[in-house]
Structures are given as structure tokens and as C-alpha cells.
């Protein structure tokens, strides 16, 4: 995990992310990854067969179940064996080190997957981690949808706990990334009106039982 990045990294970018996480728990950024990295992820995604994607489940371990009334996306896990994603993993590792250096979160590992929302797919309001019940601490979502239009749907709506009106709407445009504390923000994906893709990941701490 400590390989040097394959492209120059601006420490200002990581400082801005750390400051935002410390101040408000989240940040939405645009085009912070090199276009070559984004294009490679997009191109490799286009080569994949949709049959490789599996219906996403909710719950943990033995309680996992596919419930289409709650979520209808499909997912494909990737890791360091997927060499096309190495520049992205390098960038994510630099972010992990910066956050640990400045925020002392003790992030230990990073897991990530492609998420595919077909036309009509959605994910109802949920949280990525319940306090004290998960080792997922920080969520990142990178969007890979070129020429996205508002009529395409599939926006991410972020909420404060106890509130029914979203305080933040994130449009899933190509190169946009949202990073947030996993326990802090309930969120949902509105119904997508076309194919929608993202690279979703979680930074974890080394405690408890890792999620599958």
C-alpha cells in the first residue's frame, strides 16, 4: 500500500479535504484526479460485461439479503489485482496517509467497488455505518458518467440525522467525487433514468470484523 503515486499529488488538495472533513464531515470536489486516470477507469468499465456485476445486498454477514424495494444497484468489487485501477489506489493511499496525519482517524485499509445503476434503479435512504457497529469510517464516491444531464437522475441526496430534507445534492457528473464520514450522513440515490456508474469505496479502521 505504500507504493509511490504514479502522478504528481498536490498536498493542497489533501489539505482541503482534511480541513473540510474536520469542519463539516464531508466535501464535494470536481476533477481532482488526472483525466488520464478517469479515462482509464471509464474505458475499463466499458469493457466489463454487465453479467460480472452482482445485485447489491443490504445487511451484514448472515443477515445479508437482496431487497429490491430498498436498493436496485449492482456491484463489482475491485482490488490491487485490477492493475488498471492502480493509479486510483495510489491516490487513495495518499489521501489515507494525509487524513491519518492530520485527523488521527487511524484509517487502516480501503475497499472499493464499481456500482452500476440501470434505468429505474435507486437506493433508498441509509447510512454506510452505524456508530460502534462497523469499521467503515470514511466513504468516497467517484462518478464516471460522461455527459450527465439533470434529466438523467441518479443524484446523491445527503441528510443530517433526524432531518427529512436533504442539505446537499450531488450530481453524478464525470470526475466529481464526494467524501464523507460514514456514520454521520444518511443518504440516498434517486431513481436513475439511464445507466449510472460510480466507484464507491470505504476507508476502514482495523478493529472488529471486516465487512465482506
C-alpha positions as CSV (number, residue, x, y, z in Angstrom):
1,X,0.0,0.0,0.0
2,X,3.0,2.3,0.3
3,X,4.0,2.4,-3.4
4,X,4.7,6.0,-4.6
5,X,1.9,7.6,-6.7
6,X,2.3,7.4,-10.5
7,X,1.3,11.1,-10.9
8,X,2.1,14.3,-9.0
9,X,-0.1,14.8,-6.0
10,X,-1.0,18.3,-4.7
11,X,-0.7,18.5,-1.0
12,X,-3.2,21.4,-1.2
13,X,-5.9,19.0,-2.4
14,X,-5.4,16.7,0.5
15,X,-5.2,19.6,3.0
16,X,-8.5,21.0,1.7
17,X,-10.1,17.6,2.0
18,X,-8.8,17.2,5.6
19,X,-10.0,20.6,6.6
20,X,-13.5,20.0,5.2
21,X,-13.8,16.6,6.9
22,X,-12.7,18.2,10.2
23,X,-15.0,21.2,9.8
24,X,-18.2,19.7,8.4
25,X,-17.7,16.0,7.9
26,X,-17.8,16.0,4.1
27,X,-16.6,17.5,0.9
28,X,-17.6,17.5,-2.8
29,X,-14.8,18.1,-5.2
30,X,-14.6,18.2,-9.0
31,X,-11.8,16.9,-11.3
32,X,-9.2,16.4,-8.7
33,X,-8.0,13.2,-10.3
34,X,-5.9,13.3,-13.5
35,X,-8.0,13.0,-16.6
36,X,-5.9,10.0,-17.7
37,X,-6.9,8.2,-14.5
38,X,-10.6,9.0,-15.0
39,X,-10.5,7.9,-18.7
40,X,-8.8,4.6,-17.8
41,X,-11.4,3.8,-15.2
42,X,-14.2,4.7,-17.7
43,X,-12.6,2.7,-20.5
44,X,-12.1,-0.4,-18.4
45,X,-15.6,-0.1,-17.1
46,X,-16.9,-0.1,-20.6
47,X,-15.1,-3.4,-21.4
48,X,-16.7,-5.2,-18.5
49,X,-19.7,-7.4,-19.0
50,X,-22.7,-6.5,-17.1
51,X,-23.1,-10.1,-16.1
52,X,-20.0,-9.6,-13.9
53,X,-22.0,-7.2,-11.7
54,X,-24.0,-8.8,-8.9
55,X,-27.2,-7.4,-7.2
56,X,-26.2,-5.5,-4.2
57,X,-27.3,-6.7,-0.8
58,X,-28.1,-4.9,2.5
59,X,-27.1,-6.1,6.0
60,X,-24.0,-7.9,7.3
61,X,-22.8,-11.4,7.1
62,X,-25.6,-14.0,7.7
63,X,-28.2,-11.2,7.6
64,X,-27.3,-10.0,4.1
65,X,-30.1,-10.1,1.6
66,X,-31.0,-8.6,-1.7
67,X,-34.1,-6.4,-1.2
68,X,-35.1,-4.6,-4.3
69,X,-37.6,-2.3,-2.5
70,X,-34.5,-0.7,-0.8
71,X,-31.8,-0.8,-3.4
72,X,-31.5,-2.0,-7.1
73,X,-27.9,-1.3,-8.0
74,X,-25.4,-3.9,-9.0
75,X,-21.8,-4.0,-7.8
76,X,-18.4,-5.4,-8.8
77,X,-15.6,-5.4,-6.2
78,X,-12.1,-4.4,-7.4
79,X,-8.7,-4.6,-5.7
80,X,-5.0,-4.3,-6.5
81,X,-5.2,-7.3,-8.8
82,X,-7.0,-4.9,-11.2
83,X,-3.9,-3.2,-12.4
84,X,-5.8,-0.6,-14.4
85,X,-7.0,0.9,-11.1
86,X,-3.5,1.2,-9.6
87,X,-3.2,5.0,-10.1
88,X,-6.6,5.4,-8.3
89,X,-5.4,3.2,-5.5
90,X,-2.2,5.2,-5.2
91,X,-4.2,8.4,-5.0
92,X,-6.5,6.9,-2.3
93,X,-3.5,5.7,-0.3
94,X,-2.0,9.2,-0.3
95,X,-5.4,10.5,0.9
96,X,-5.4,7.9,3.7
97,X,-2.0,8.9,4.9
98,X,-2.9,12.6,4.9
99,X,-6.1,12.0,6.8
100,X,-4.3,9.9,9.4
101,X,-1.6,12.5,9.7
102,X,-4.0,15.5,10.2
103,X,-7.1,14.0,11.7
104,X,-5.8,10.9,13.5
105,X,-8.6,8.7,12.3
106,X,-6.5,5.6,12.2
107,X,-7.6,4.5,8.8
108,X,-6.1,1.2,8.0
109,X,-7.5,-0.1,4.7
110,X,-9.5,0.8,1.7
111,X,-12.1,-1.3,-0.1
112,X,-13.8,-0.3,-3.3
113,X,-16.3,-1.4,-5.9
114,X,-17.9,-0.3,-9.1
115,X,-21.6,0.4,-8.7
116,X,-24.0,0.2,-11.6
117,X,-27.5,1.7,-11.6
118,X,-29.6,0.6,-14.6
119,X,-32.5,2.7,-15.7
120,X,-35.1,2.7,-12.8
121,X,-32.5,1.7,-10.2
122,X,-32.3,3.6,-6.9
123,X,-31.0,3.2,-3.3
124,X,-33.3,4.4,-0.5
125,X,-32.1,6.5,2.4
126,X,-29.5,4.6,4.5
127,X,-26.2,5.1,6.4
128,X,-23.0,3.4,5.5
129,X,-22.0,2.6,9.1
130,X,-23.8,2.6,12.4
131,X,-21.9,4.0,15.3
132,X,-19.9,1.3,17.1
133,X,-21.1,-1.4,14.7
134,X,-18.9,-1.0,11.7
135,X,-15.2,-0.4,10.9
136,X,-16.1,1.7,7.9
137,X,-15.2,5.3,8.8
138,X,-14.9,7.3,5.6
139,X,-16.9,6.9,2.4
140,X,-15.7,8.0,-1.1
141,X,-17.8,8.1,-4.3
142,X,-16.2,8.9,-7.6
143,X,-18.7,9.4,-10.5
144,X,-17.9,8.2,-14.0
145,X,-20.9,9.4,-16.0
146,X,-20.0,11.5,-19.1
147,X,-22.5,14.0,-20.5
148,X,-24.7,13.6,-17.5
149,X,-27.9,15.8,-17.6
150,X,-30.3,16.6,-14.7
151,X,-33.0,14.6,-16.6
152,X,-30.8,11.5,-16.1
153,X,-31.5,11.4,-12.4
154,X,-29.4,9.3,-10.0
155,X,-28.4,12.3,-7.8
156,X,-27.0,11.6,-4.3
157,X,-29.0,13.3,-1.6
158,X,-27.3,13.8,1.8
159,X,-29.2,14.4,5.0
160,X,-28.4,15.4,8.6
161,X,-29.6,12.8,11.1
162,X,-33.2,13.5,12.1
163,X,-33.9,15.7,9.1
164,X,-36.2,14.8,6.2
165,X,-35.0,17.5,3.8
166,X,-31.5,16.9,2.1
167,X,-28.9,19.6,2.8
168,X,-26.7,18.6,-0.2
169,X,-27.5,17.3,-3.7
170,X,-24.5,15.8,-5.5
171,X,-24.9,15.4,-9.3
172,X,-23.1,12.3,-10.5
173,X,-21.0,14.0,-13.2
174,X,-17.9,12.6,-14.6
175,X,-14.9,13.3,-12.3
176,X,-17.0,14.5,-9.3
177,X,-16.1,13.0,-6.0
178,X,-17.8,13.2,-2.6
179,X,-16.1,12.1,0.6
180,X,-17.8,11.9,3.9
181,X,-17.8,10.4,7.4
182,X,-19.6,7.1,7.0
183,X,-21.6,7.3,10.3
184,X,-22.5,11.0,10.0
185,X,-24.8,11.3,7.0
186,X,-27.8,9.4,5.9
187,X,-28.0,9.5,2.1
188,X,-29.9,8.1,-0.8
189,X,-29.6,7.7,-4.6
190,X,-32.6,9.0,-6.5
191,X,-34.0,6.9,-9.3
192,X,-31.7,6.8,-12.3
193,X,-33.2,7.4,-15.7
194,X,-30.2,6.0,-17.6
195,X,-27.2,3.8,-16.9
196,X,-25.2,5.3,-14.0
197,X,-21.7,4.3,-12.8
198,X,-19.6,5.2,-9.8
199,X,-16.5,3.9,-8.0
200,X,-17.5,3.7,-4.3
201,X,-15.1,2.9,-1.5
202,X,-14.7,2.9,2.2
203,X,-11.7,3.6,4.4
204,X,-11.7,1.2,7.4
205,X,-10.1,1.0,10.8
206,X,-8.5,-2.2,12.0
207,X,-11.0,-3.2,14.6
208,X,-13.9,-5.6,14.8
209,X,-14.8,-7.9,12.0
210,X,-14.2,-6.6,8.5
211,X,-17.2,-6.4,6.2
212,X,-17.4,-8.7,3.2
